[in-house]
Amino acid sequence: MNINQLIEDARVVPVVILERLELAVPTAQALLRGGLPLMEVTLRTDCALGAIREISSRCPEVCVGAGTVTSEAQACAAVDAGAKFIVSPGLDVATVRYCVANDIPVFPGCVTPTEIMAALAEGIRVVKFFPANVYGGVKALRALAAPFGDVRFIPTGGVNENNLKEYLDEPAVLAIGGSYMCSSKDINAGNFQRIEELTRTAIEAVKEWKAGV
């Protein structure tokens, strides 16, 4: 499985916070029904690793990754649980080197030229731009991308249905990351139909963008 290609094809990476293990599979299924065969489960809760394990084993059609990974130990635990890719809020060299050595796609957070150069030195060509809204949004991303023609970005943080197309218009953007189609509020309330509908709407927005609508 080519994770980068899967992400580029989808153009949207749902960022999911799961607070109860039993919500993991229904959330993954709702995203899948809506048209997204991938998801990033953040390691912000005690059940996150268990959720990744459940989704990996019970929803093999969904490519599940781990987000908010801040150490090599977390990356290793996530991969052991079934994570197919790793996303970090910042650049931790040990985590990146572990992933590269084990052929695990990793997307470290980079918001400065120095961080991007450090990522490039480790062989990374796709980075997370986070939190995008705090670090200047589209304008900042465009300026940051200018000196690094071979780097692609996944902006996350403040990216939603209102500015999705604006970000995707940037050639340096591989995909956007967002939780707006699968909010913690909807997940915890069991509003899986709404998650499916919002996901489908996000996919339609991407299709319209691709068609130039």
Secondary structure as UniProt FT lines:
FT   HELIX           3..10
FT   STRAND          12..16
FT   HELIX           21..23
FT   HELIX           24..34
FT   STRAND          38..42
FT   TURN            43..44
FT   TURN            46..47
FT   HELIX           48..58
FT   TURN            60..61
FT   STRAND          63..67
FT   HELIX           72..81
FT   STRAND          86..87
FT   HELIX           93..101
FT   TURN            102..103
FT   STRAND          106..107
FT   HELIX           113..121
FT   TURN            122..123
FT   STRAND          126..129
FT   TURN            130..136
FT   HELIX           137..145
FT   TURN            146..147
FT   TURN            149..150
FT   STRAND          152..156
FT   TURN            161..163
FT   HELIX           164..168
FT   TURN            171..172
FT   STRAND          176..178
FT   TURN            180..181
FT   HELIX           184..189
FT   HELIX           192..210
FT   TURN            211..212
//
